[in-house]
């Protein structure tokens, strides 16, 4: 098999399965794959796996690749160690590049430094080509925003006692959403997007700290790999509140059941948020059901909300009128995603969240895969 044919087959493999964002046929993708996978690794994947996210045992992989089991195990474990394969007990699984492979590879960040740097550079080039529009290739977005903690929880008692129509539901409240993880295991891990951006020479402008978290089975898996660190639920909530103070947005899979991860995202590195902000690609993400509202009597025009808004959705309207009555902060709701970061950081407590939408996500991740596949546009 020619080397060029090998990596073309690998590109096709990484685009198989449900809920997959396929890689385009382009020289930049070829560069990305040649650096992410050695020729030996690529041959194993192409020979042994018919589809992404389908577990295969080592006996079948050995039979299909004709590599002796002991030699093969060493190669597969090295790939798993470097985030190029996923493992379920004794079974190995290749993940699609997005979502899955990119995140695991850069979160693990254990490949040869020169190789992983070239993958990061290729990923950045790919994004600049317009690859981010593929995030909205389905009419059912894969990600949704979860509003910040304290401003949302202030609404719970009012919602339950006064306005049944706009009752705050468990999947809208970060504390309740995360508390239902099964099992109750939590780990803080490096952010794949920020790691890739830094390696590509465009480091995050908002934070150097790790804020992305995994839960349940995925948390157990990353801890077994010595990636990230385990935290208690109380520690986790402190970390989430700290992420808000850094201006980061809580994002998770667009389902009601607790996802195996929650990202705390910036708009300079996150593929989804940057896609929304730079390309007006709102079809790639679901806003929260909340909008921030400014109390003019309490607002001191300090511009904290404007400075910290990840979507540049708030601006200072300098007065036109003689009496200065129009000197105020204004929220552009066409750009706002309802993250509540402005409300979390307002020093005057002048911004409150209000439930204005009743979007209900699908129940489980399996249902999401079916829904996205049915709603795929190309």
N, C-alpha and C positions, 0 to 999 in steps of 0.2 A: 504493500500500500504506500502510495506517495505521501510525503509529509503533509502536503497541502490538502490532500483528500482526508487525511486523518483528522486534522483540526476542523475541517468543514463538517465531518460526521459528528465531531464533538459539539460543534455549534448547534447542529440540529438536535442532538440528544438533549442538550440543556434547555431546549425550547419545548420539550414534550411534557405532557401532563396537564392537569387542571390548574387554573389560577396562576399560570406562568406568563411572564413577560418575556417573549422570545428575543433573542439577540439577532440583530440584522446582519445580512451578509455584507461585510465591509472590512477594509484592511485594518481599521482600528480594532475591530472585534478579533481579527486574526492575531494582532499584536497582543491583545489582552489575554487570549486563551493560551498562546505560546509561552507566555510568562507565568501564567497562573498554574499551568500543568506542564510537567516535563513530557517528553515524547513517550517515555515508558508509562507514565501515569495516564496519559491520553489513550494509549493503546488498551490499557486495562479497562478504562471506563467504556470505551466504544465497544469492546468485545463482550463485556460482562453485563452491561445494563441496557435494557430495551427502553426504559422509561424513567424519568425522574421520580423521586419519592417512593420508589418501589424497593423494599428490602430484599437483599440477596445474601445467601450464606456463602461462606468461604469455599465450601466444597464445589459449588456450582461456578464460582468465580475462577477457581483453579482449573476446573475442567474446560471452561470456555477460553481461558487465556493460555492454557498449557504451561503455566508457571507452577513449579512445585509448591506445595502448601506452606512449608516453613518459610521459603523465600517470599512467597506472596503475602503471608501474614505480616512480615516485617515492613513490606511496602505499604500495605493497607493501613497498618497502625501509624506509620509515619504520615500518611495522607490525612488520617483522622486527627492526629496531633496538630497538624498544620491547618486544619479547618477546610480541607478539600473534600472530605467525605463526612457523612453523618453516621452515627452508630446507634442501633437499637439492640441492646444486649449483644448477642453474637452476630447480628446481621448488619450489613453495610448498606448504605443508601447514598446515591448521588443526588444532590439538591439542584434545582434549577438555578441559574445565575441570579435571577430575581423573581420572586423574593426567596431568599434562603442562602444560596451559595455566596453571594457578595457579603451578606451580613456575617455569616459564620467565619469566612476567610479573614475578613478585616477585624472582627472582634477578637479572634484567636491571635492574629498578627504574629505568627511564628515561622513564616516561610523565610527563605533566603532574602535578606534585606534588599538586594538589588532587584530581585525578581518581583517582590511585592511592591516596591516603588514603581516599577514599570507598569504593573497592573493598575495601580492607583492613578498614574498619569493617563493610561488608556481609558480608564473609567471616566475621568474628568473630560477627556476629549470626546468621548461618546456622548456624555451629557450635553456638551456644547453643540453637538450635531443635531440635537433635538430629540434624543432618545427619551427625555423626560415626558414627552407627549404620550409615550407608550403606557405611562402610568394611568392614563384615562382611556385605555383601549376597550374597557368594559363600561357599560352603563351602570354597573354596581360597584362603587369604589371599595377598595380593599382596606383603607384606613379611615378612622374617624378621630375627631378631636374630643378630648375629655376636659371639661373646664377645670380651672384651678380649685384648690381644696376649700379654703375658708369662705370665699364668696359664694360658692355653691351650697355649702352646708348651712349658711345663714338663711337660705330659702326653704329648707326642709320643713321646719315647723309651720311656717306660714303657708306653704303649699298644702300640707296635709290637713290643716284646719280650716282654710278659707277657700282655696281654689282647686277643687277636685279635678277640674278639666286640665289643669297644668301641674298635676302632682309630679314631684321629682321622683324618678324611678331609680332602682339600685344601679343599673349600668351607667347612669349619668353621674354618680357620686363616686369619685375615685377611691375613697376609703372603703366603701362597701364593695365596690367592684373588685378590688385587690384582695379583700379579706376572704373572698370565696374561692381563692385559688386552691386547687387540689393536686398534690398535697400542699399544705401551708409552708412551702419552702420558697425563699426569696434570695436572689443574688443580684448584686450590682456589678455590671460588666462594662468594659470599654465600649464606646459608641463606634460602630463600624463606619458611619458616614464621616465623623470627625477624624478618625484614624486615617481613612483614605484621603481626605482633604489635606491633612497635614503632610502625608507622604508625597502627595502630588504638588506640594509647595504652596497650598492655599489654606493655612491653618484657620481654625474657628476663631471668629472675632468676639465670641461671647464668653467662652469658658475653656479651661484646660482640664476640668474635673470630669470624672465619670458619673453619669447620672442615669444611663439606661438600665433597665432592670428586667430580669427574667423571673418567672414564677413556676411553681409546680414541677412537672417532669423535666421541662427545659432547664430550670434552675438546678435540679439535681444533676443533669447531664453536664452543664458547664462547670459545676463545682468538682465533679469527678475528673474533669480535664484540667483542673487548677486554673480556670479562667474566671476572673472576678472574685468576689468575696461574698460570703453568706451574711445576711442581716436579718434581724428579727422584724416583725411587722411594725413595731413602734419605731425602730430605726429607719425602716423603709419610708414611713410617712414623713419623718423629719427630712429625709433626703429629697422626697418629692416636693416638699415645701421650699427647700433650699433651691431646687431646680427652678421653681417659679420666680424666686428672687433674682436668679440669673437671667430671667426673661425667656425661659425655655417652655415649650408647649408639650403637654401630655398628649401622646397619640397612641392608639392601639388598633388592633384588628377590628373591623366593622361588624362586631357581633355582640350579643348580649352576654353570653358566657364569658367568664374571665379568660382573657388571652394568656398565652404563655410568656408574653413580654409586653412591656409598656416602654415606649421610647420617650425621651425628653429632648425635644428637637429645637434646633435653631434654624433660622431661614437662610443662613449662609452655607450650611453644609448638607442639611437633610434633603434628600432627593424629592420627597413629596412637598415639603413646605416651600422649597426653593422653586419647584415647578409651579406651584400656585402663585407665588409672589412675582417671579420674573416673567412667567409666560401666561399669567392670568388663567391658569389651568385648573379651575375650581372643580372640574369634573373628576379630578384625581383624588379628592378627599371630601369627607363629610364634615361640615361645620358642626360644632356642638349645638345643642338646642337652646343656648343662652346667648343673649346680647348684653353688653355692658351699657349702663345708663349713667350719665353724669348728673349729679346734683349740683346745680349752678350756685346754690347758696353756700355749699361747703367747699367748692373748688377754689383753690388759691392761685390757679394758673401757673403752677410750678413746673409744668411740662414733663414731669416724671413719666406720665402715661405715654406721652408722645415719644420720649426717648427710648422707652423699653418695649414698645409695641413691636412684635416680630414682623408684622405685615405692613408697617408704615400706614396704619389705618386711622391714626389720630393726628390732628394738626391744630395749631394755635391760630384761631381766626382773630387777627388783629382788628381793632375797632374801625368802623367807618363812620359811626354816628357820633355826634357831638357829646352825648351823655355817656359814651363808652358802654352802653348796654349790650353791644354785640361783641364785646371783648370776651372771648370764651374758647374753650377747647371743643372741638367738633370731631365726632367719630364718623368715619366713612364706612357705612355698613356693607357697601359693595365689596370692600376689602377685608372686613373683619371676619375672623373665623370662630369667634366666641370662645377663645381660649381662657379669658379671664385674667391674663397676666397683668393687665392694667389695673384691675380691681385689687389684685393681690399686693400690688406695689404702691398704691396711692397713699401717701403719707397723711392725707386729710380724710380718708375713708369716704371720699366723695363719689366713688364709682361703685355701683352695685350691679349684680347680674339679675337679669329678668328672663324667665323662660318664655320664649316667643315662638318656638317650633316644637312639633311633636313627632319628629322623625324617630322611627322605631327600627333598630337594626335587626338583622336576621338572628336566629337563636344561636346556632353553633357554627364552628369552623367548617365542618363537613357540608352543612347547608350553604355556607358562603361559597365554597368551591363550586358547587353545582350552579348556584345563582350567577356567579361571575362568568362561568363558562357559557351559560345560556345567554347572558347579556353581552358577550364579547362582540365587538363591532368589526374587528379584522384580525 
